[in-house]
Amino acid sequence: MRHLSTGLALLVLVAGCASAGARTTTASAPAPAAAPAAAASQDTAAGIGPQYPSTYQRHANPPVLIRNATIMTAAGQEIQGGSILFKDGRIVSVGTSVQAPSDAVVVDGTGKWVTPGVIDTHSHIGVYAAPGTFAESDGNEATRPVTAEVWAEHSFWPQDPQIPLAIAGGVTTIQALPGSANLIGGRSAVLKLVPARSVQEMKFPGAHYGLKMACGENPKRVYGQRGGPSTRMGNMAGYREAFIAAQAYRLKWDKWNKDHQGDPPERNLRNESLAEVLRGNIYVHNHCYRADEMMQMLDLAHEFGFKIRSFHHAVEAYKIADVLAREGTASSIWSDWWGFKEEAMDGIYENGALLQQAGARVVIHSDDASGIQRLNQEAAKAMYHGRRAGIPITRDQAVRWFTANPAWALGLDSTVGTLEPGKMADVVLWSADPLSVYARAIQVYNDGWLVYDRNDPAHQPKTDFTLGQP
């Protein structure tokens, strides 16, 4: 986190991750969007049926037509004087001549801009909730180096007052992650940012779980005086031991699920999560700064036959941009945040642009309760840094960095991330060009529901924590 007082900085060192631990231009009929794999969030490992399934329900909302706006589809088009119609939670049409049903709410977008909802692949809101005391510090199960058995959703507080602030920044979906104290910190929760009483009411239906891993300084600092690992080679040995155990566990369960001979193997929550990684059902999201360590982690993935979906922070990703493009591994990065510890020293402003130039997938993430409120500005900074260096980053590419690409990293790109017919209506109306520091989200629609309106207090979510405050 940035701009910290000394006391708060000390708290963040314990709590945080970084330092601690549509194509047509005329109206078109909607096409059904493919849903993410249903088994992904309904964990059926070990033949036990769904665990903690999503109870998310779409909020009813009349059809909406936003007209005469600049539509940034994140799908290759920027439509001047365009319109977008969505109904029953889905985008119906995008273009320059869109007809609205008689019951549609018509929003004048003159002088305004529209993008897909903002997606943050790396957030700790809810698990490190405000006001930031020890009582709300629930993101790191820093009791042993491998805690693959813990799930972020079991720490997530839906009343975190940081959630409405993120919504006001245009954010519609987040991946809430455990912190980075551990080699393997546990499962993520992919959530729709809507007011809710339980985390299950926020869980994105069908979304893949993520597995948070961390390499480098954090694990060896946290555990160096507590039995290890105390070195990077100790880190690597710890990952390998964990996945060797998971391989054996998976084989036992695969055999039993095939023939059902005898009693089922005994469940082990730690190995259960890692076995799902080996099966490809849980995506690996790896906190990793240095290029050499990213290469090591790719070797680890090759050894055990899984894929790393995204490296997070990835300050030195530009050094191996061609490798990341070839591997199909995304880089979830900041635009200009580095230098706060040794492994974060070799950052450059052109990181995202060089990755884009190499054909790698760029994601702008936050890892910060303040940064999540302005991911559009972070993408704009990275775009302009690239352009100054002579790398012609397009506006569409920059918008994709906080919409379509994070959707892919979470396995949701068939459902959200672009403004195309059939996609879920996660839509943001901006006061100005979203790649400008002056832009503010005016309206935020999540699954077609007006969850936030800057000009209407009735559509400005509040939590119990802030209720009654001016």
C-alpha positions in Angstrom: 0.0 0.0 0.0 1.1 3.5 -0.7 1.4 6.7 1.4 1.5 5.0 4.8 2.1 6.4 8.2 4.7 4.5 10.2 2.2 2.7 12.4 0.0 1.7 9.5 3.1 0.6 7.4 4.1 -1.8 10.2 0.6 -3.3 10.1 0.7 -3.7 6.4 4.0 -5.4 6.5 2.3 -8.1 8.5 -1.0 -8.0 6.6 -0.4 -7.1 3.0 0.8 -9.1 0.0 3.3 -6.8 -1.8 5.4 -5.8 1.1 4.5 -8.7 3.4 3.8 -11.4 3.0 -19.0 -5.5 -29.3 -17.7 -6.0 -32.7 -20.8 -4.9 -34.7 -21.7 -1.3 -35.2 -25.4 -1.9 -35.6 -27.9 -3.5 -33.3 -27.6 -7.3 -33.2 -29.4 -10.2 -31.6 -27.9 -11.5 -28.4 -25.9 -14.7 -28.5 -25.8 -17.0 -25.5 -22.6 -16.7 -23.6 -20.8 -19.9 -22.5 -20.7 -20.2 -18.7 -17.5 -21.1 -16.9 -17.0 -24.7 -16.0 -19.7 -25.5 -13.4 -17.4 -27.8 -11.5 -14.8 -25.1 -11.0 -16.5 -23.4 -8.0 -18.6 -26.4 -7.0 -15.6 -28.4 -5.8 -16.4 -32.1 -6.2 -13.0 -33.4 -5.4 -12.9 -36.7 -3.6 -16.4 -37.5 -4.8 -18.0 -35.5 -1.9 -20.2 -33.2 -3.9 -20.4 -29.5 -4.0 -18.7 -27.6 -1.1 -19.8 -24.1 -0.2 -21.6 -23.4 -3.5 -22.4 -19.9 -4.7 -25.8 -18.6 -3.8 -25.5 -15.5 -5.9 -28.7 -14.3 -7.5 -29.0 -11.6 -10.1 -30.7 -8.4 -8.9 -33.7 -7.4 -11.0 -33.4 -4.3 -13.1 -35.3 -2.8 -16.0 -33.7 -2.9 -19.5 -31.2 -0.1 -19.9 -30.1 1.8 -23.0 -27.1 4.1 -22.8 -27.0 6.1 -25.9 -24.8 8.7 -27.7 -21.7 7.7 -25.7 -18.2 6.6 -26.7 -18.2 2.8 -26.2 -14.9 1.2 -25.5 -15.8 -2.5 -26.1 -12.4 -4.0 -25.1 -13.0 -6.2 -28.1 -11.2 -4.2 -30.8 -13.7 -1.3 -31.2 -14.1 2.2 -29.9 -17.5 3.4 -31.1 -18.1 7.1 -31.2 -21.8 8.1 -30.7 -22.6 4.6 -29.8 -25.3 2.9 -27.8 -25.5 -0.2 -25.6 -28.6 -2.1 -24.6 -28.7 -4.7 -21.9 -31.7 -6.6 -20.5 -32.1 -9.4 -17.9 -28.4 -9.2 -17.0 -27.1 -9.7 -20.6 -25.8 -7.3 -23.3 -28.4 -7.3 -26.1 -26.7 -5.1 -28.7 -23.9 -2.6 -29.1 -23.5 -0.2 -32.0 -24.6 3.1 -33.5 -28.3 2.3 -34.2 -29.7 0.3 -31.3 -33.4 0.1 -30.7 -34.7 0.0 -27.1 -37.8 -1.7 -25.8 -40.5 0.5 -24.5 -39.8 -0.3 -20.9 -36.1 0.5 -21.1 -34.5 3.1 -18.9 -32.7 5.5 -21.3 -29.5 7.1 -20.1 -28.0 10.0 -22.0 -24.3 9.3 -22.6 -23.5 12.5 -24.4 -19.9 13.4 -23.6 -19.5 10.3 -21.6 -17.7 6.9 -22.0 -18.7 3.3 -21.5 -16.4 0.4 -20.7 -16.8 -3.2 -19.3 -16.8 -3.5 -15.6 -13.3 -3.3 -14.0 -11.9 -6.6 -12.8 -9.1 -6.9 -10.2 -7.3 -10.2 -10.1 -5.4 -9.4 -6.9 -7.3 -7.9 -3.9 -7.3 -8.4 -0.2 -10.4 -6.3 0.6 -12.7 -8.4 2.7 -9.9 -10.5 4.2 -7.9 -7.5 5.3 -10.9 -5.4 6.1 -11.0 -1.8 7.4 -10.3 -0.4 9.8 -7.2 -2.6 9.7 -6.9 -3.7 13.3 -5.7 -7.2 14.3 -9.3 -8.3 14.6 -9.8 -7.8 10.8 -6.4 -9.2 9.8 -7.5 -12.5 8.3 -5.5 -12.9 5.1 -2.4 -14.8 6.1 -2.7 -18.2 7.8 1.0 -17.8 8.7 1.3 -20.9 10.9 3.2 -23.1 8.4 4.7 -22.7 5.0 2.0 -24.6 3.1 -1.6 -23.9 4.0 -3.3 -25.0 0.8 -6.3 -26.1 3.0 -7.5 -22.6 3.8 -10.0 -20.7 1.6 -10.1 -16.9 1.5 -13.9 -17.0 1.4 -13.9 -18.3 5.0 -12.2 -15.0 6.1 -14.1 -12.6 3.8 -16.2 -10.0 5.5 -19.0 -8.7 3.2 -19.4 -5.6 5.4 -15.9 -4.3 4.7 -16.3 -0.6 4.1 -13.6 -0.8 1.4 -16.1 -2.7 -0.9 -18.4 0.3 -1.7 -15.3 2.4 -2.4 -14.1 -0.2 -5.0 -17.6 -0.3 -6.5 -17.5 3.5 -6.9 -14.2 3.0 -8.9 -16.1 0.9 -11.4 -15.0 -2.5 -10.1 -17.5 -5.3 -10.7 -15.5 -8.5 -10.0 -12.5 -9.2 -7.8 -10.3 -12.2 -6.8 -9.9 -12.0 -3.1 -6.6 -13.7 -2.3 -4.9 -15.0 0.9 -1.7 -13.0 1.6 1.9 -14.0 0.6 3.5 -15.1 3.9 3.3 -18.7 2.7 4.8 -20.8 -0.1 1.2 -21.9 -0.8 -1.3 -19.7 1.0 -4.7 -21.2 0.1 -7.6 -20.8 -2.2 -8.9 -17.5 -3.6 -12.6 -16.4 -3.9 -13.8 -14.8 -7.1 -16.6 -12.4 -6.2 -19.2 -10.1 -7.7 -18.9 -6.8 -5.9 -22.5 -6.4 -4.8 -24.0 -5.8 -1.4 -24.5 -9.1 0.3 -25.0 -10.7 3.7 -22.7 -13.6 3.1 -19.7 -14.3 0.9 -21.6 -17.1 -0.8 -24.1 -14.5 -2.1 -21.1 -12.8 -3.8 -19.4 -15.8 -5.3 -19.2 -15.6 -9.1 -21.2 -18.7 -10.3 -19.0 -21.2 -11.9 -15.7 -19.3 -11.4 -12.5 -21.3 -11.0 -10.9 -21.2 -7.6 -7.4 -19.8 -7.6 -4.4 -21.1 -5.6 -2.2 -18.4 -4.1 1.5 -19.2 -4.2 4.4 -16.9 -3.3 8.0 -17.1 -4.0 11.0 -15.0 -3.0 11.6 -13.0 0.2 8.2 -13.3 2.0 8.2 -17.0 2.8 11.8 -17.2 3.8 11.5 -14.1 6.0 8.4 -15.3 7.8 9.6 -18.8 8.3 13.4 -18.4 8.4 13.6 -18.5 12.2 10.7 -20.9 12.6 12.0 -24.1 11.0 12.3 -22.9 7.4 12.4 -22.4 4.6 15.1 -19.8 5.1 16.4 -19.7 1.5 15.1 -19.7 -2.0 16.2 -23.3 -2.5 14.2 -24.1 0.6 11.2 -22.4 -0.9 11.5 -24.6 -4.0 11.9 -27.8 -2.0 8.8 -26.9 -0.1 6.7 -26.5 -3.2 8.0 -29.8 -4.6 7.3 -31.7 -1.3 3.7 -30.4 -1.3 3.0 -31.4 -4.9 4.6 -34.8 -4.5 2.2 -35.5 -1.7 -0.7 -34.1 -3.8 0.3 -36.4 -6.7 0.0 -39.5 -4.5 -3.3 -38.2 -3.0 -4.7 -37.6 -6.5 -3.7 -41.1 -7.7 -5.4 -42.7 -4.7 -8.6 -40.8 -5.3 -8.6 -41.2 -9.0 -8.3 -45.0 -8.6 -11.1 -45.1 -6.0 -13.3 -42.9 -8.1 -12.8 -45.3 -11.0 -13.4 -48.6 -9.3 -14.9 -47.8 -5.9 -13.1 -50.8 -4.4 -12.9 -50.7 -0.6 -13.3 -47.7 1.6 -12.5 -44.3 0.1 -9.1 -42.7 1.0 -9.0 -40.4 3.9 -9.6 -36.8 3.0 -6.8 -34.3 3.4 -7.8 -30.7 2.8 -4.3 -29.5 1.9 -3.8 -32.2 -0.7 -7.4 -31.8 -1.9 -6.7 -28.3 -3.1 -3.4 -29.2 -4.7 -4.9 -32.2 -6.4 -7.4 -29.9 -8.0 -4.5 -27.8 -9.3 -3.0 -30.9 -10.9 -6.4 -31.8 -12.4 -6.5 -28.2 -13.9 -9.6 -27.2 -12.0 -7.9 -24.6 -9.8 -5.8 -21.9 -11.4 -2.4 -21.0 -9.9 -1.8 -17.3 -9.2 1.8 -16.8 -8.2 3.2 -13.8 -6.3 6.7 -13.5 -7.9 8.9 -10.5 -8.6 12.1 -11.6 -10.1 12.5 -13.0 -13.6 14.8 -15.8 -12.5 12.3 -17.0 -10.0 9.4 -16.9 -12.5 11.5 -19.2 -14.7 12.0 -21.5 -11.7 8.3 -21.6 -11.0 7.6 -22.4 -14.7 10.0 -25.3 -14.3 8.1 -26.4 -11.2 4.8 -26.3 -13.2 6.4 -28.3 -16.0 7.6 -30.9 -13.5 4.2 -31.5 -12.0 2.1 -30.9 -15.1 0.1 -27.8 -14.2 -0.1 -24.3 -15.6 0.6 -21.0 -13.9 -2.3 -18.7 -14.9 -0.7 -15.5 -13.8 2.4 -14.1 -12.1 1.4 -11.4 -9.7 3.4 -8.2 -9.2 5.9 -9.5 -11.7 8.2 -6.5 -11.5 10.8 -8.1 -13.8 8.4 -9.8 -16.2 9.7 -7.6 -19.0 13.0 -9.6 -18.9 11.2 -12.8 -19.9 8.3 -11.4 -21.9 8.9 -13.8 -24.8 8.8 -16.8 -22.4 5.6 -15.6 -20.7 4.0 -15.2 -24.2 5.1 -18.7 -25.2 3.9 -20.2 -21.9 0.5 -18.4 -22.0 1.0 -17.0 -18.5 -0.4 -13.6 -17.7 1.4 -10.9 -15.8 -0.7 -9.1 -13.2 1.3 -6.0 -12.6 1.4 -2.4 -11.3 2.2 0.5 -13.5 4.9 2.1 -11.4 5.1 0.6 -7.9 8.4 -1.0 -7.0 11.6 -0.5 -5.0 10.1 -1.2 -1.5 12.2 -4.3 -1.0 15.2 -6.0 -2.7 13.3 -8.3 -5.0 11.2 -5.4 -6.2 14.1 -3.1 -7.1 14.5 -3.7 -10.8 11.1 -2.3 -12.0 10.7 -0.1 -15.0 7.8 2.1 -16.2 7.7 0.2 -19.6 7.0 -3.3 -18.1 3.4 -3.6 -19.3 4.2 -2.1 -22.7 7.1 -4.5 -23.3 5.0 -7.4 -22.3 2.3 -6.3 -24.7 4.8 -5.8 -27.5 6.0 -9.4 -27.0 2.5 -10.8 -27.2 2.2 -11.6 -23.5 -1.0 -11.0 -21.6 -1.0 -7.9 -19.4 -3.2 -7.4 -16.4 -3.2 -4.3 -14.2 -4.0 -5.3 -10.6 -4.1 -3.5 -7.3 -3.1 -5.5 -4.2 -4.2 -2.3 -2.5 -7.5 -1.0 -1.1 -6.8 2.4 -2.5 -5.3 1.3 -5.9 -8.4 -0.8 -6.6 -10.4 2.4 -6.8 -8.5 3.7 -9.9 -7.2 0.8 -11.9 -8.3 2.7 -15.1 -5.7 5.4 -14.2 -3.0 2.8 -13.5 -3.6 1.3 -17.0 -3.4 4.8 -18.5 -0.1 5.4 -16.9 1.3 2.2 -18.2 0.0 3.0 -21.7 1.6 6.4 -21.8 4.9 5.1 -20.4 5.0 2.7 -23.3 4.2 5.3 -25.8 6.9 7.6 -24.6 9.3 4.7 -25.1 8.1 4.3 -28.7 5.9 1.3 -28.1 2.5 2.0 -29.8 0.1 0.7 -27.1 -3.5 1.2 -28.3 -6.3 2.5 -26.2 -8.2 -0.8 -26.7 -5.2 -2.7 -25.4 -5.0 -0.4 -22.3 -8.7 -0.9 -21.5 -8.2 -4.7 -21.9 -5.6 -4.6 -19.2 -8.2 -3.9 -16.6 -11.2 -5.7 -18.2 -10.8 -8.5 -20.8 -7.3 -9.7 -19.7 -8.1 -10.1 -16.0 -11.4 -11.8 -17.1 -9.2 -14.4 -18.9 -6.9 -14.8 -15.9 -9.9 -15.7 -13.8 -11.3 -18.0 -16.5 -14.3 -15.7 -17.1 -13.5 -14.3 -20.5 -16.5 -16.1 -22.1 -18.8 -14.3 -19.7 -17.4 -10.9 -18.8 -14.6 -8.5 -19.8 -15.8 -7.1 -23.1 -19.0 -5.4 -24.3 -20.4 -7.9 -26.7 -23.9 -9.3 -27.2 -24.5 -12.2 -24.9 -22.0 -11.2 -22.3 -23.0 -10.5 -18.7 -23.9 -6.8 -18.4 -21.1 -5.6 -16.3 -21.0 -2.0 -17.5 -19.5 1.3 -16.3 -20.5 4.8 -17.5 -17.7 7.3 -17.0 -17.8 11.0 -16.8 -14.9 11.4 -19.1 -12.3 9.3 -21.0 -11.5 6.5 -18.6 -7.8 6.8 -19.5 -7.9 10.3 -18.0 -7.2 11.2 -14.4 -10.3 13.3 -14.5 -12.7 10.4 -15.2 -15.1 9.2 -12.5 -17.5 6.3 -12.6 -21.0 7.8 -12.8 -22.9 4.6 -13.0 -21.8 1.0 -12.4 -24.0 -1.9 -13.5 -23.2 -5.4 -12.2 -25.0 -8.2 -14.1 -27.3 -5.5 -15.4 -28.2 -4.1 -12.0 -27.5 -0.5 -11.2 -25.3 -1.1 -8.1 -23.9 2.5 -8.0 -24.9 5.9 -9.2 -22.7 8.9 -8.3 -25.7 11.2 -8.5 -28.2 9.1 -6.6 -27.6 8.3 -2.9 -30.2 5.5 -3.1 -27.7 3.7 -5.4 -24.6 4.2 -3.3 -24.0 1.0 -1.3 -23.1 1.5 2.4 -22.0 -1.0 5.0 -23.1 -1.3 8.7 -19.6 0.1 9.5 -20.4 3.4 7.8 -24.1 3.6 8.3 -25.2 6.9 9.8 -21.8 8.6 9.0 -21.9 11.7 6.8 
